[in-house]
């Protein structure tokens, strides 16, 4: 990332939260068009009750409007 410009990029992703039984208990969409090569904080609101999550899965579905193949877990 050292030689990358500080351009703005589109990202479409979601974060899924699972309990200790592997059941999905919530999800947050993370979508934006102003992601660059510098770290930044963001805030997102999701559905479900995340207080008792055991595992989290990040799925990136698109980058710069290019849909990534494979679906969840691929």
C-alpha positions in Angstrom: 0.0 0.0 0.0 3.1 2.2 0.2 3.0 3.2 -3.5 -0.8 3.5 -3.7 -2.4 6.9 -4.2 -4.8 8.3 -1.7 -7.8 7.7 -4.0 -11.3 6.9 -2.8 -12.5 3.3 -3.3 -15.9 1.6 -3.0 -16.4 -1.3 -0.7 -19.5 -3.4 -0.1 -19.3 -5.9 2.8 -21.2 -7.3 5.7 -20.2 -8.5 9.1 -22.2 -11.5 10.5 -22.3 -12.3 14.2 -22.9 -15.9 15.5 -23.6 -17.4 18.9 -21.7 -20.3 20.4 -24.1 -22.7 18.6 -23.1 -21.3 15.2 -26.5 -19.6 14.8 -26.5 -16.2 13.1 -27.7 -13.6 15.7 -27.1 -10.4 13.8 -25.6 -8.6 10.8 -24.1 -5.3 9.9 -23.8 -3.9 6.3 -20.6 -2.0 5.7 -20.8 0.0 2.4 -19.1 3.1 1.3 -17.3 5.0 -1.4 -14.6 6.8 0.5 -12.3 4.1 1.6 -8.6 4.9 0.8 -5.3 3.4 1.7 -5.2 5.0 5.2 -6.8 3.5 8.3 -10.1 5.1 9.3 -12.8 4.5 11.8 -16.4 4.2 10.9 -19.7 3.4 12.6 -22.4 1.1 11.4 -25.8 0.0 12.7 -27.0 -3.5 12.2 -29.9 -5.8 13.0 -30.0 -8.4 15.8 -28.6 -8.6 19.4 -24.8 -8.7 19.3 -24.2 -8.8 23.0 -23.7 -12.6 23.2 -21.7 -13.2 20.0 -19.1 -16.0 19.9 -17.7 -15.5 16.4 -17.7 -12.9 13.7 -17.4 -13.3 9.9 -16.5 -10.5 7.5 -17.7 -11.0 3.9 -16.5 -8.6 1.2 -18.9 -8.7 -1.7 -17.6 -5.9 -3.9 -14.6 -3.6 -4.4 -14.8 -0.6 -6.7 -18.2 -1.9 -8.0 -16.6 -5.2 -9.1 -18.6 -8.1 -7.5 -16.3 -10.7 -5.9 -17.3 -14.3 -6.7 -17.8 -17.2 -4.4 -20.3 -16.0 -1.9 -20.0 -16.5 1.9 -17.0 -18.6 2.9 -15.5 -18.9 -0.5 
